[in-house]
Amino acid sequence: MKKKIFKLLAKANKIVLPSYTKQGLDLSKASKIQMAIFGWKVYVTKNALD
């Protein structure tokens, strides 16, 4: 059940949230909100793959 929720969240993230890797964002120069979004996407992806 948990994995299905995270897979759904991962699909929603891909549609709604920006892709910073495609934009070429330098993480050392990212704002706090950009870092929070990046961290959220990493967290959801990690749990969707487990």
N, C-alpha and C positions, 0 to 999 in steps of 0.2 A: 504494500500500500504506500509506504513512504517513498519508495523508488518511483512509483507512478506519479506522485505529486511533484517530485523534483524534475522528472522528465517533462511534465507539463509546464512547470516554471521555467525550465531551460528554453522551451520553445517560445514562451511568452517573452522572455528576456531577449531572445534573438530578434523578435519582431519589434519590441518597444524600445529597448535600450540601445544606445550607440555602440558601435564597435570601435574601440580605441586602437586596436592593432591595425585595422585597415586605414585609420586616420594617421597612423605613424606617431602616436602620442608618446612622448618621452615621460616615463613614469616618475622620474626625479623632478620634473617640472609640472606635474599634474596638481590640480587643486584638490582640496579635501573631498569635495563632492565627486570628482572624477575617480579618486582613489576608492571612495565608498562604493561606487557603482562597479568598479573593477573587482573589488573584493567580493561583492555580492555575487557577481557572475561566476567568479572562481569557486565560491562556496557551493552554489547551485550545481555547477557543472561537476564538481568533485562528487557530490552526493548522488547525482543522476547516474554517474558511471559506476558507482560501487555496487 
